[in-house]
Amino acid sequence: MSEDPSLTPTGLTDHKASSLGLHVLQEQREVLRQRLIEGATGSEITQAFSDFMDALLIARFREVIQQGNA
């Protein structure tokens, strides 16, 4: 499965306020909403959201690990 660039949580490894993560999440929800309006199935939307959340959580986990190793 190729990764849709719109699903990549850009900026998530930046050590700024956690509001950045919320902003990225809101943007992704809007992208998924638009895809749904354009005819994507519920299954496609659910898979895309799951992929996005996986990437978000992995990025945050790596961030915490790197901070712990600093």
C-alpha positions in Angstrom: 0.0 0.0 0.0 1.5 3.3 -1.0 1.3 6.2 1.4 -0.9 9.1 0.5 1.1 12.3 1.0 -1.9 13.9 2.5 -1.8 11.4 5.3 1.7 12.1 6.4 1.7 13.9 9.7 4.1 16.6 8.7 5.7 18.7 11.5 5.0 16.1 14.1 8.7 15.7 15.1 9.0 19.4 15.8 9.5 20.1 19.5 6.9 22.9 19.6 3.7 23.1 21.7 1.4 20.1 21.5 -1.1 22.4 19.8 0.8 21.6 16.6 -0.4 18.0 16.9 -4.0 19.2 17.4 -3.7 21.5 14.3 -2.4 18.6 12.2 -5.2 16.4 13.5 -7.8 19.0 12.6 -6.3 19.4 9.1 -6.3 15.7 8.5 -9.9 15.4 9.7 -10.9 18.1 7.1 -9.0 16.2 4.4 -10.9 13.0 5.3 -14.2 14.9 5.4 -13.5 16.2 1.9 -12.6 12.7 0.6 -15.9 11.4 2.1 -17.8 14.2 0.3 -16.1 13.2 -2.9 -17.3 9.6 -2.6 -14.7 7.7 -0.6 -16.2 4.8 1.3 -16.4 4.6 5.0 -13.9 1.8 5.0 -11.4 3.9 3.0 -11.8 6.8 5.4 -11.4 4.6 8.5 -8.3 3.0 7.0 -6.8 6.4 6.2 -7.6 7.8 9.6 -6.1 4.7 11.2 -2.9 5.1 9.1 -2.7 8.7 10.0 -3.1 8.1 13.8 -0.5 5.3 13.6 2.0 7.7 12.1 1.1 10.4 14.6 1.6 8.1 17.6 4.9 6.7 16.2 6.2 10.2 15.6 5.3 11.3 19.2 6.8 8.1 20.6 10.1 8.7 18.8 10.1 12.3 20.0 9.8 11.2 23.6 12.5 8.5 23.2 14.9 11.0 21.6 14.2 13.5 24.5 14.9 10.7 27.0 18.2 10.0 25.3 19.4 13.6 25.2 
